[in-house]
Amino acid sequence: MDLKEVMAVNLRRMRHDRDMTQEELADRAALSARYIGAIERADVSASVTVLGQIAEALAVEPGELLKASPRSG
């Protein structure tokens, strides 16, 4: 899994953990909901600036969005 996919999975999980919609996250991060959706689908790569905006909106360290979870099995 590449970093774009890792961020997509982590972003979706963290957003759901906070019961936030893509629209709510987009508003807090000053981004469009379409862009958040594209990141969550791993259609686009987020810049470091966008990574920071999303992390701040989720109240996490930016590196948390890029941490690959250990594979099970």
C-alpha positions in Angstrom: 0.0 0.0 0.0 1.5 3.4 -1.0 1.3 6.5 1.2 -1.7 7.9 -0.7 -3.7 4.8 0.1 -2.5 4.8 3.7 -3.6 8.4 4.1 -7.0 7.6 2.5 -7.7 4.7 4.9 -6.5 6.7 8.0 -8.4 9.8 7.0 -11.7 8.0 6.5 -11.2 6.0 9.8 -10.4 9.1 11.8 -13.2 11.1 10.3 -15.7 8.3 11.1 -14.3 8.0 14.6 -15.2 11.6 15.1 -18.7 11.2 13.5 -17.8 13.9 11.0 -19.1 14.1 7.4 -16.8 15.0 4.6 -18.5 18.4 4.4 -17.8 19.0 8.1 -14.2 18.1 7.8 -13.8 20.1 4.6 -15.3 23.2 6.4 -12.9 22.8 9.3 -9.9 22.3 7.1 -10.9 25.1 4.6 -11.0 22.6 1.7 -13.8 21.4 -0.6 -15.8 18.3 0.3 -15.0 17.0 -3.2 -11.3 17.3 -2.5 -11.7 15.4 0.8 -13.6 12.7 -1.0 -10.8 12.5 -3.7 -8.2 12.1 -0.9 -10.3 9.4 0.8 -10.6 7.5 -2.5 -6.8 7.9 -3.0 -7.5 9.6 -6.3 -5.2 12.5 -5.5 -2.1 13.1 -3.3 -2.5 15.7 -0.7 0.3 18.3 -0.4 2.1 18.8 2.9 0.1 21.9 3.4 -3.2 20.1 3.0 -2.0 17.3 5.2 -1.4 19.9 7.9 -4.9 21.5 7.4 -6.6 18.1 7.7 -4.6 17.0 10.7 -5.4 20.3 12.5 -9.1 19.8 11.6 -9.0 16.3 13.1 -6.9 17.4 16.1 -4.1 14.8 15.3 -0.5 15.1 14.5 0.1 15.1 10.7 2.2 11.9 10.9 -0.8 10.0 12.3 -2.4 10.3 8.9 0.6 8.6 7.2 1.2 5.7 9.7 0.6 2.3 8.1 -1.3 -0.1 10.3 0.4 -3.4 11.0 -1.0 -6.1 8.6 -3.0 -8.8 10.3 -2.3 -12.5 9.7 
